[in-house]
Amino acid sequence: MSILAERTNEPTAPRWASIDWRTVETTVRRLQERIYRATERGERRRARGLQQLLVRASSAKLLAIRRVTQENQGKHTAGIDGVVCDTPEARAALFRSGLSLQGYQPLPVRRVYIPKSDGRRRPLGIPM
């Protein structure tokens, strides 16, 4: 199955076992390299557009799901939502749900200063 780096509004559910992971990884890596080159050349507008393409790409979403649910050491530990995706069907359902960042607002971070041994203070951000 060939997954390209296209923008997706309605992801189609691939059969997890039939995904060509080498193609997926190559596609994501190529986009990351393009972002790097655009940033090095100072092309901020192009880099921003490529970043948005990467966030919306099916390949990036598939690779993220694979890394978190299969390759990660804590793959059997539930996340903040309390869900563990152990089966290929659960992973495909997670992909189908969209993983959209639209409307996402990060929680504020509380800044606390921790004293150091030399008398200075080190800042620490605590998510609320």
Sequence and secondary structure as in RCSB ss.txt:
>XXXX:A:sequence
MSILAERTNEPTAPRWASIDWRTVETTVRRLQERIYRATERGERRRARGLQQLLVRASSAKLLAIRRVTQENQGK
HTAGIDGVVCDTPEARAALFRSGLSLQGYQPLPVRRVYIPKSDGRRRPLGIPM
>XXXX:A:secstr
      B SS     GGG  HHHHHHHHHHHHHHHHHHHHTT HHHHHHHHHHHHHBHHHHHHHHHIIIIISTTT
TS  TT     SHHHHHHHHHT    TT     EEEEEEE TTS EEEEEEE 
